[in-house]
């Protein structure tokens, strides 16, 4: 029988935000990491339940980091957060979110699991499925469960987040004879 990793989850379709998956980025002077925030509709109970089960498993497996005792969830910093309570942004309304990061670049594929090499294909706002791994941590008195970023599968385009508009939505095509800048 194969080993089953109970702390790994492959999400349903989520929306990527703060997508730093092509180049690692340092946050507040920390070691540069690949990262993104996964915006998960509250209606996707299958993904939410799978993440909560993986968090519980990570707590169980991380008992050594918690001094040999299983702390209550309320005493821990947990990665699954409520967008309605923690974000003043319509994109997060009716959603949970989880921030995932990794020192290793994720593999990025399309719907047919073919590698995506064009960096413009993955951006904040795109819809994707993402593999994540949950793990316990205890650092400088902070204890909890963190989320590791695995691989990304693009499902479909979405409206870009962060104020960046698509050029095709802002401009219309011009013929070579349309030299309106001379007028």
Number of C-alpha atoms within 10 A of each C-alpha: 3 4 5 7 10 17 21 22 20 16 20 19 21 23 29 29 22 15 20 19 24 16 12 17 16 12 9 7 7 8 10 15 20 22 28 21 19 27 25 26 20 16 11 15 12 11 19 20 11 17 25 17 17 22 27 19 18 22 26 17 15 20 15 14 16 17 10 10 12 14 15 8 13 8 10 17 15 18 18 19 16 18 22 16 12 12 14 10 9 10 15 19 17 15 20 22 25 19 20 23 23 18 14 14 18 19 15 22 19 18 12 9 12 10 12 16 13 7 10 7 13 27 23 21 22 21 24 24 21 23 17 24 21 26 21 24 21 16 8 6 6 10 17 23 22 20 22 19 24 22 15 24 23 23 18 15 15 15 14 16 17 11 7 9 11 10 8 8 7 7 8 8 7 9 7 6 6 9 9 7 5 5 4
